Amino acid sequence: MDLHLKDKVVVVTGAAGIKGSIGETIVQSLANEGARPVIVCRNDRGYGYEKELHDKGVDALFVKTDVTKPEQIETAVKLIIEKYGRIDALINNVGVNDGVGLDASIDDFMWSLKLNLVSFFAMTKYCLPYIKKSKGNILNIGSKVGMTGQGGTSGYAASKGGVLGLTREWAVDLIKDKIRVNALIISESWTPAYDNWIKTLENGEEKLKSIVKKIPLENRMTTPEEIADACLFTISDRSSHTTGQYIIVDGGYVHLDRSLLTE
């Protein structure tokens, strides 16, 4: 299926993570579809990803940006417009499950909100005039933590709950402009960051097995490629009548009947 993404300018935040991370995988998938991916991230890996894409003949851009600083986001959007003159879609992908719990300081909690929630608002605010011109759309990357809780991560949970609220609010705000706004919600996905976390645990292999056993469909984690595929379909015009939705790509982890898990 042709997703009609060729030459579309798609901005992805937090997309200079480790190779194989969700953001980086989304960027590679966009490139494969002929889109023009824009990486907005604070990590210098973005320079290498930009060069790698250029070497493949992909028109890509990296704009080094600390998304906790709105003035840097404003500058980033100006640079994107200077190069491309348009923005067709925005994927707010930033997310760090930072373990800021009830025992953390107020400052730590506020910083978590700035990174995981306020950055979504700021990025959308500065991109919106151009998304309106292109009749583009917005996709927010969410987490099951915003729906189920997790324990020990108040900042991240509050942020991801807020992301879900903003998704529906913006879908209402922007319906008159024919702009779609959706959220894609992830549960357990095997990424380099997840692998690194498992390796920090004393009983990491046992923990991993216990998590995987609880995923109803095929008892396996969702791959970043599966998440990227869902993202690309959702921002494409093949999904042209979908707005205000929470699209959950998790093998049934959150919502299916627990009786499926009995051996």
N, C-alpha and C positions, 0 to 999 in steps of 0.2 A: 504494500500500500504506500503510495506517495503521500507523504505528510505535508507537502507543499511548504517546506521550511527552507528551501533553497534561497540563499541571499538574505534571509531574515536575520536581523540583528537581535540577538538574545543575550541579555545581561544575566550573569549567574554570580551571586555573591558567595564568598567562602569556597571558591572553586580551585584554590591552589593548595589543597591538602595533599597528603601523601598519595602517590600513584595508586589508583584503585579505590580512592575515597569516592563518596557519592558525588560530590561536586565535580571532581576531576572526571569521573565517568560520564556525567551529564555533558560536560564540555566535549569530550571525545565523541559522544553519540551525536551531538549537534553538528560537529564537524563532518561526521560520516554522512549526515543528511544534507550537507551542502549549506548549512547555516553559517552565520558569522558570529562565533561565540565571543563574548566579552567577559573576561575574568576580573572580578572586583574582589580583592583579597589583600590582606596585609603581609602574606608570606611571600618571600622572594622566589619561591619555587615557580611562581607565576611567570617570571621572565623566561625560565627554561621551557615551560609549557607553551608560551607564545612562540618561541623560536622553533620548537618542535612542530607546531602546527604550520608555521610559515614554511618550514622545510618541506612539508607535505602539500604545499600550495593552498593552504587554508587561510582565508582572510580573518585573522583573529587579533584580539587586542587584550593586553593585560594592563590594568590600572591599579597600581599599588595603593591600597586604601585601608585605613583603620576604620571599620564601620561603626565603632563606638564614638567616632568624632563626626558629627553632622557636617562640619565645614569641609572635611575631606570627601564625604559623599557628594556634596554639592560640586566640588571641583572635579571629581571623577565623572559625574554626569556631563559636565561641560566638555571634558576631553572626549567622551564618547560621541557627543553631538558634533564636535569639531571634526572628528574623523568620518563619521557615518551619516550625520544629519538626521538620524531617526533611531527609535527604539521600538521593536516590534513585540517583545515580550520580556518580562522581568521574572526571574526565578530567585526568590529570597530563600537561600539555602543555608545561611549561617546557623550554626547550632553547636554549642559545647555543653555537654552534660557535666557541669563543673563541680557537682557535689557541694553546692552552697546550701546547707541545710539550716535548721533552726538554731544550731549552735554557732553559725557564722555571724560576722558583724553586719550591721546595717549597710555599711559601705560595700561589702562584698555582695550582698543581696542586690543593691542598686546597680552595681557593675554588671551582674549577671543579667538583669533586666535590660540594661543598655545594649549588651551584646546580642542577646537572644530574642529581644522583642522590639526595643526602641529602634534598632537598626532596620527592622522591617518597615516601620513607619517612615523613617527618614529616607530610606532608599526609594520607597514607593512615592513619597511626596515629591522628590526631585525628578523622578522618571516620569511621573504622571502626565505632565503637559505633552510629552512626546508620545506616550502611549495613546493618549487621546487622539493625537493627529493621525497615528497609524492604525487606529481602531484595533490596538493590540490587546494583550491580556496579561494577567498577573497570576503566578503560581507560588504559593507559600509552602515551604517544606516543614511539616509538623512532625510530632512524635506521639506515640501512644502514651508517653508519660503525662501529656497534657489532658488525657482522658481517664487514665487509670491511676495516676500517681505511681511512685516508685519507692519513695523513702529516701531521706537524706539529701534531697536535691530540690529544695523549695524554690530557688531562683529559676532553675530550668523548667520545673513543672509550672510555675506561675507564668513564665514566658510562653511556653508552648500552649498553655490554655489560652493566653492572650492572643496568640497567633490564630487560633481557631475562631475566637471572637472577632478579630479584625477581618478575617476572611469573609465571614457572613456580612459584617458591617460594610465593607468595601463593595461587596457584590451588590448590596442595596444602593449604596451611594452612586455607583457607576453604571447601573443598569440603563439609565437614561442616555449614557454615552456609548452604549452597546459594548462595554468592556466587561469581559468575563474575569472572575476572580475565584480561584479554587485553592484547596489545600490538599497536598499529598502527604499521607501519614505513614510513617515508618515504625515498625516494631523492632524486630531483631534482624539486622542485616550484617553480613560478614564483611567488614571493612578492615583496612589496616589498623585503624584506631581500636576497633573491637578486639582484634588479635593482640594488640599491645596490652590492652586492659586484662585480657584473660591471662597473659603471661606474668602479670604482676601478682596474681592470686596464688596462694600456697596450694590450693586444690583446684587450679584452673581447669584441668581436663575434665574433672568430675562436674564442675560448675557448668562447663560448656555442654556436656552431655545432658545434664538436667534441663538446660534451657531448650536445647534442640528437641528433646522428647516432648516438650509442651507445644510444639508448632504442629498443628493438625495436618496440614497438607505436606506430605512427603517427609515429615520430621526433619526439616532442613531450614536453614536461614534463607531469607530473601537475598538475592545477589544485587550488588549495585547496578548491574546491567538491567535487571528487571525493573528496578526503580527508575532508571534513566528512560527506559522504554515507555513506562507509564507517564513520566513527565513530558516527554516529547509528544506523545499522543494528546495529552491534555492541553498543551499550549498550541497545538496545531488546529487548523480549521476543520479537521476531521472530528473535532470535539466541539463544534460550533454552537451547540445549544446546551452546554453544561456550564453552570455557574453556581457559586455558593455551596459547592459540594466538598465533602471530606472524602477523598479517595484513599482507601486504606489498602496498602499493598503489603500483606504480612502473612500470607498462607493461613489465614483464619486464626491467628494467634490471640487476638483480643476478643472476638465476638462469637466464635463457634462454641457449641456445647462442650463442656468439659468431659462429658461422657465419652467423647471421641478418643480421649486420651487413656482410657482404661486398657490394660493389656489383657 
